[in-house]
Amino acid sequence: MTKQQNLIESAAVLVLVSIMVLIGNHVGFNNNMVEALPGMGILLLLCIAGVATNMFVFKKIPSVLFVITYGVIVSLPGFPMSETVNAYVAKVHFLALTTPILAYAGVAIGKDLDTFKKSGWRIVIVSIFVMISTYIGSAAIAQSVLKFMGDI
């Protein structure tokens, strides 16, 4: 399969995910799909640009790095039309974006369930410690930031 075919395939998947996000944005958060469409289009273009950069320029660096970099650039206050971009993207709820990501993660874990089983009971203990540590770390950071901001 050529790079162009891979890009077209990736773009098609991203379009499907964008449709899922728009539906989740409407159903879960009562945001109008037509109003959220420009913001979702911007996010889609950023994702396609990141994937294309990864495929054609920097093959060793994950696409997500480029997507995040492009997103930061277009949302910076000094960037032309950043206020417009930010206003459109704000109409796409963050949790609507995470739903397809979590679904994909669930499918990926389910696909490798045999490998997970072979890891044995030790992986369960490690997972528990990682989850607890992440929770405590996140709570500590949130507590510090909220206290610093004077909200608590």
Disulfide bonds with the S-S distance in Angstrom:
none
